[in-house]
Amino acid sequence: MSIASVAAQQNSATAAANAANAAAGGSGKTAAASTGATALTSLSGNFTDFLKMLMTQLQNQDPTSPMDTNALTTELVQFSSVEQQINTNTSLTSLIQLTQAGEVMQGSNMTGKQVTVTSDHLALQNGKGTIQFTTATAEPVAIAIYSDSGTKLQDATLTSVKGSNTWTWNGSNASGKTLPDGAYKVAVAGVDSSGTVSAVPFSVVGTATGVQSLSSGIQLQIGALSVDFSKVQSVGN
């Protein structure tokens, strides 16, 4: 393996580490940090190989025909660049870990408070589940509750008011049977003055019950419903 090939591997590992650190800004911070750690390990190994090969080359060069100064300078610059990248990535990994710990603490402070989140599932807690939606005019609105298997459990039709609306499900199905607390899929559709049916965006309201760190990132729990922190719209008392 030549020094040039080691340098090429270093550049590849550096790019992988940078990509992983950039991806850590999103919801997959834990997975990105793991990928970044793998890339950093590879980068460190190549860094060591680079140093050994450079020292061997210097020790065994022909005294009558020493290494070209420009080539030596280029390799030393690569050596310094990789060392700096390793230190930077180590610092970024520590920063990611601190950020995740901070998010867990932030989520813990939400426990017991009412939160409004973006989700296509409603959290049924203590026999009640609430959603909020907004319509531009007063119009007929249809709301349907489904199981995760796609079975329709309950539906309701109402006339909204212009602006903000709130609807609460009592946890019963179409036969009047009370369903257990859990997370249930929700669909909301409205009909405008021209008769056009369209989906109505909605938010889910519930009580935060915990926070957990998963491979996909930090999740806020609302009963049986788990959502990313980025989906939290507001936190009440």
C-alpha positions in Angstrom: 0.0 0.0 0.0 1.5 3.3 -1.0 1.2 6.6 0.8 -1.0 7.9 -2.0 -3.5 5.0 -1.5 -3.5 5.6 2.3 -4.2 9.3 1.6 -7.1 8.3 -0.6 -8.5 6.1 2.1 -8.1 9.0 4.6 -10.1 11.3 2.3 -12.9 8.7 1.9 -13.0 8.2 5.7 -13.0 12.0 6.3 -15.9 12.4 3.9 -17.9 9.7 5.7 -17.3 11.3 9.1 -18.3 14.7 7.8 -21.5 13.3 6.3 -22.4 11.5 9.5 -21.8 14.6 11.6 -24.0 16.7 9.2 -26.8 14.1 9.3 -26.7 14.3 13.1 -28.5 17.6 12.9 -31.7 15.8 12.1 -33.9 13.3 14.0 -31.5 10.4 13.5 -28.8 11.8 15.8 -28.1 8.5 17.6 -27.7 6.5 14.3 -25.7 9.3 12.8 -23.4 9.4 15.8 -22.8 5.6 15.5 -22.0 6.0 11.8 -19.7 8.9 12.6 -17.9 6.8 15.2 -17.3 4.0 12.7 -15.9 6.5 10.2 -13.7 8.1 12.9 -12.2 4.7 13.8 -11.4 4.1 10.2 -9.9 7.5 9.9 -7.7 7.0 12.9 -6.5 3.7 11.6 -5.5 5.2 8.3 -3.9 8.1 10.1 -1.6 5.7 12.0 -0.8 3.8 8.8 0.0 7.1 7.1 2.4 8.0 9.9 4.2 4.6 9.9 4.6 4.6 6.1 5.9 8.2 6.0 8.5 7.5 8.7 9.5 4.2 7.0 9.9 6.0 3.7 12.0 8.8 5.2 14.2 6.2 7.0 14.8 4.1 3.9 15.2 6.8 1.2 18.3 6.8 -0.9 20.7 9.4 0.6 22.0 10.2 -2.9 18.4 10.8 -4.1 16.3 12.1 -1.2 12.5 12.6 -1.4 11.4 15.5 -3.5 10.7 18.5 -1.2 7.4 19.3 -2.8 6.2 15.7 -2.4 7.3 15.6 1.3 5.5 18.9 1.9 2.3 17.6 0.3 2.4 14.5 2.5 3.0 16.5 5.6 0.1 18.7 4.8 -2.1 15.6 4.4 -0.8 14.3 7.7 -1.7 17.5 9.5 -5.1 17.7 7.8 -6.1 14.2 8.9 -4.9 14.8 12.5 -7.1 18.0 12.6 -10.1 16.1 11.2 -9.8 13.4 13.9 -9.7 16.1 16.6 -12.7 17.9 15.1 -14.8 14.7 14.7 -14.0 13.7 18.3 -15.2 17.1 19.5 -18.4 16.9 17.4 -19.2 13.4 18.7 -19.0 14.8 22.3 -21.2 17.7 21.3 -23.8 15.3 19.8 -23.9 13.3 23.0 -24.3 16.5 25.1 -27.1 17.6 22.9 -28.9 14.3 23.2 -28.6 14.4 27.0 -30.0 18.0 27.0 -33.0 16.9 24.9 -33.7 14.0 27.3 -33.7 16.5 30.2 -35.9 18.9 28.3 -38.4 16.1 27.5 -38.5 15.1 31.2 -39.5 18.6 32.1 -42.6 18.2 29.8 -43.8 15.1 31.7 -47.3 15.7 33.2 -48.0 18.8 31.0 -50.4 19.1 28.1 -48.7 19.1 24.8 -49.9 19.7 21.2 -48.0 17.7 18.6 -48.2 16.9 14.9 -49.1 13.2 14.4 -51.5 11.1 12.3 -52.3 9.1 15.4 -54.5 10.2 18.4 -53.4 9.4 21.9 -56.3 7.9 23.9 -55.5 8.6 27.5 -57.9 7.8 30.4 -60.7 7.2 27.9 -60.3 10.5 26.0 -58.4 11.7 23.0 -58.4 15.2 21.5 -57.5 16.8 18.2 -57.4 20.4 17.0 -57.9 21.6 13.5 -58.5 24.9 11.7 -60.9 25.6 8.8 -61.1 28.8 6.7 -64.9 28.8 6.9 -67.7 27.0 8.7 -68.0 23.7 6.8 -69.0 20.0 7.2 -66.1 18.0 8.6 -65.8 14.2 8.8 -63.5 12.5 11.4 -62.7 8.9 11.4 -60.7 6.7 13.9 -58.9 3.6 12.7 -56.9 0.7 14.2 -53.4 0.2 12.9 -54.7 -2.6 10.8 -57.0 -0.2 8.9 -60.3 -1.1 10.5 -62.6 1.8 11.0 -63.5 2.0 14.7 -65.5 5.2 15.0 -66.5 8.2 12.9 -68.2 11.5 13.4 -69.6 14.3 11.3 -69.8 17.9 12.5 -69.9 21.5 11.2 -66.8 23.4 12.0 -66.6 27.0 12.9 -64.3 29.4 11.1 -60.9 29.2 12.7 -59.8 26.9 15.4 -61.8 23.8 16.3 -61.4 21.1 19.0 -62.9 17.6 18.9 -62.7 15.0 21.7 -63.2 11.2 21.2 -64.7 9.3 24.2 -62.8 6.1 23.3 -65.9 4.1 22.2 -66.3 2.3 18.8 -69.3 2.3 16.5 -71.0 -0.3 18.7 -70.6 1.7 21.8 -67.8 -0.5 23.3 -65.1 1.3 25.2 -61.7 0.7 23.7 -58.5 0.5 25.7 -56.1 3.5 25.9 -53.6 3.5 23.1 -52.6 5.2 19.8 -55.2 5.2 17.1 -54.9 6.5 13.5 -57.0 9.6 12.7 -58.3 11.1 9.4 -60.0 14.4 9.1 -61.7 15.6 5.9 -63.7 18.8 5.1 -66.1 19.8 2.3 -65.8 23.4 1.1 -68.6 25.6 -0.5 -67.9 24.1 -3.9 -68.3 20.6 -2.7 -64.7 19.7 -2.9 -63.5 17.1 -0.3 -60.0 17.6 1.0 -57.9 16.5 4.0 -57.9 18.9 6.9 -54.5 19.2 8.8 -54.9 18.6 12.5 -52.9 18.4 15.7 -53.1 16.0 18.6 -53.4 17.1 22.2 -52.4 14.9 25.1 -50.5 14.7 28.3 -46.7 14.0 28.1 -45.9 10.9 30.1 -42.2 10.4 29.4 -39.2 10.6 27.1 -37.0 7.9 25.6 -33.8 7.7 23.5 -34.1 5.5 20.5 -31.8 4.7 17.6 -33.9 7.1 15.5 -33.5 9.9 18.0 -35.2 11.3 21.1 -38.9 10.6 21.4 -41.6 12.3 23.5 -44.2 9.8 24.8 -47.9 10.8 25.1 -49.4 7.6 26.6 -48.9 5.0 23.9 -48.0 7.6 21.3 -44.4 8.5 20.6 -43.4 11.5 18.5 -40.1 13.2 17.6 -39.3 16.4 19.4 -39.5 18.2 16.1 -43.3 17.4 16.1 -44.0 19.3 19.3 -46.0 22.5 18.6 -46.7 23.8 22.1 -46.5 22.9 25.8 -49.1 23.9 28.3 -49.4 23.6 32.0 
